[in-house]
Amino acid sequence: TYTDITQLKRSELAYRDQATRLSSILDAAVDAIITINESGSIESWSQGAERLFGYRAEQVIRRNVSILMPEPHAAGHDGYLSRYVTTGVKRIIGARREMEGRHQDGRVIPIDLGVSEMVIGGRRLFIGVVRDITERRAVERLKNEFVSTVSHELRTPLTSISGALGLLAGNV
């Protein structure tokens, strides 16, 4: 007997093409994209994550995601995750949040984190999209320093002018 498997081969080829396309998109993303399971173990790690955190994929796959967090977030993460899994009460899932991450060399990185969840084959996975906001924070700091300096520089002469006008108004 013979069976025509042409359609099966086309489906396999389409599946491989789709997987290659998605992998290329994931690796081209500037932001870090990390997938973890319900126990907090890292299951996927993008090239953007390698650039941001300094770890290669083989160094973090199957390790707990808390290695990417400074204290006290690292110690509390598994509790947050298990509480969500049992209660369904969301703290960060579906929202963006500014927080801090920890680079492989130990330095703290300001980050913007968005977390979403998906279910594949009955397994719940969480996808974290992480953006380095170091430059944004530096620009905000410079802006605040500039406003503070200008405010101080203007306040001093305006105080003198205001005092002089007060004297004039009082016929002194």
NORPECOR-V907098 format. One record per residue. N is the residue number from 0. RES is the residue in one small letter. PSI is psi as a letter, one per 20 degrees, with the letter a starting at -180 (* if undefined). NEAR is the number of other C-alpha atoms within 10 Angstrom. D_CENTER is the distance of its C-alpha to the mean C-alpha in Angstrom with 2 decimals. Layout:
N|RES|PSI|NEAR|D_CENTER / N|RES|PSI|NEAR|D_CENTER
This chain:
0|t|q|2|55.93 / 1|y|q|4|53.30 / 2|t|p|5|50.05 / 3|d|o|7|48.31 / 4|i|j|9|44.67 / 5|t|g|9|43.85 / 6|q|g|9|41.55 / 7|l|g|10|39.78 / 8|k|h|11|39.28 / 9|r|g|11|37.94 / 10|s|g|12|35.41 / 11|e|g|12|34.33 / 12|l|g|12|34.03 / 13|a|h|12|32.01 / 14|y|g|12|29.66 / 15|r|g|12|29.25 / 16|d|g|12|28.72 / 17|q|g|12|26.01 / 18|a|g|12|24.25 / 19|t|g|12|24.60 / 20|r|g|11|23.31 / 21|l|h|12|20.14 / 22|s|g|12|19.59 / 23|s|g|12|20.18 / 24|i|g|11|17.74 / 25|l|g|18|14.96 / 26|d|h|17|15.99 / 27|a|i|12|16.37 / 28|a|p|14|12.88 / 29|v|h|16|11.45 / 30|d|q|21|7.77 / 31|a|p|22|7.21 / 32|i|p|23|8.44 / 33|i|p|22|9.54 / 34|t|p|22|12.27 / 35|i|r|22|13.84 / 36|n|a|19|17.17 / 37|e|h|15|18.63 / 38|s|i|15|19.46 / 39|g|j|20|15.96 / 40|s|p|18|17.02 / 41|i|p|22|14.90 / 42|e|h|19|16.73 / 43|s|q|17|15.09 / 44|w|o|22|13.22 / 45|s|r|24|12.84 / 46|q|h|21|14.23 / 47|g|h|21|11.06 / 48|a|h|23|9.81 / 49|e|g|18|13.28 / 50|r|g|14|13.04 / 51|l|g|21|9.92 / 52|f|i|21|11.07 / 53|g|i|15|14.73 / 54|y|q|17|15.68 / 55|r|q|15|17.61 / 56|a|g|16|17.29 / 57|e|i|10|20.59 / 58|q|h|10|19.51 / 59|v|h|18|16.78 / 60|i|p|17|18.05 / 61|r|j|15|19.69 / 62|r|q|14|18.30 / 63|n|p|18|16.51 / 64|v|i|21|12.71 / 65|s|i|19|13.60 / 66|i|i|16|14.44 / 67|l|j|20|10.86 / 68|m|p|19|11.17 / 69|p|r|18|13.75 / 70|e|q|14|16.51 / 71|p|i|8|17.10 / 72|h|h|15|13.89 / 73|a|g|17|14.90 / 74|a|h|13|18.36 / 75|g|i|11|17.54 / 76|h|g|17|14.92 / 77|d|h|18|17.71 / 78|g|g|13|19.66 / 79|y|g|15|17.04 / 80|l|g|19|16.71 / 81|s|h|14|20.50 / 82|r|g|14|21.16 / 83|y|g|16|19.19 / 84|v|h|14|21.03 / 85|t|h|8|24.34 / 86|t|h|9|24.14 / 87|g|j|10|21.79 / 88|v|p|11|20.57 / 89|k|p|13|16.97 / 90|r|g|11|14.88 / 91|i|i|14|11.36 / 92|i|p|17|12.14 / 93|g|j|11|12.58 / 94|a|r|11|10.88 / 95|r|q|15|7.94 / 96|r|p|14|7.59 / 97|e|p|14|7.42 / 98|m|b|15|7.82 / 99|e|q|20|8.54 / 100|g|r|26|8.19 / 101|r|p|21|11.50 / 102|h|r|19|12.80 / 103|q|h|15|15.80 / 104|d|j|9|18.13 / 105|g|i|13|17.11 / 106|r|q|11|15.73 / 107|v|p|16|12.96 / 108|i|p|20|10.08 / 109|p|p|17|8.68 / 110|i|q|21|4.94 / 111|d|p|18|3.83 / 112|l|p|22|2.75 / 113|g|p|18|5.74 / 114|v|p|18|8.26 / 115|s|r|15|11.68 / 116|e|q|15|14.74 / 117|m|q|12|17.64 / 118|v|p|9|21.01 / 119|i|p|8|22.68 / 120|g|k|6|26.16 / 121|g|i|7|26.03 / 122|r|p|9|22.97 / 123|r|p|14|19.89 / 124|l|q|20|16.57 / 125|f|p|20|12.98 / 126|i|p|19|10.45 / 127|g|p|19|6.73 / 128|v|o|21|5.09 / 129|v|p|23|2.34 / 130|r|p|20|4.42 / 131|d|p|20|6.85 / 132|i|k|16|8.68 / 133|t|g|12|11.62 / 134|e|g|10|14.02 / 135|r|g|12|13.36 / 136|r|h|13|14.07 / 137|a|g|11|17.09 / 138|v|g|12|18.43 / 139|e|g|11|18.24 / 140|r|g|12|20.06 / 141|l|g|12|22.64 / 142|k|g|12|23.23 / 143|n|h|12|23.84 / 144|e|g|12|26.14 / 145|f|g|12|28.01 / 146|v|g|12|28.58 / 147|s|g|12|29.75 / 148|t|g|12|32.11 / 149|v|g|11|33.54 / 150|s|g|11|34.04 / 151|h|g|12|35.90 / 152|e|h|11|37.96 / 153|l|h|11|39.03 / 154|r|h|12|39.70 / 155|t|g|10|42.34 / 156|p|h|11|44.67 / 157|l|h|12|44.20 / 158|t|g|11|45.33 / 159|s|g|11|48.46 / 160|i|g|12|49.19 / 161|s|g|11|48.74 / 162|g|g|12|51.15 / 163|a|g|13|53.66 / 164|l|h|13|53.56 / 165|g|h|12|54.09 / 166|l|g|11|57.14 / 167|l|g|10|58.48 / 168|a|h|9|58.02 / 169|g|j|8|59.94 / 170|n|k|7|62.76 / 171|v|*|8|62.40
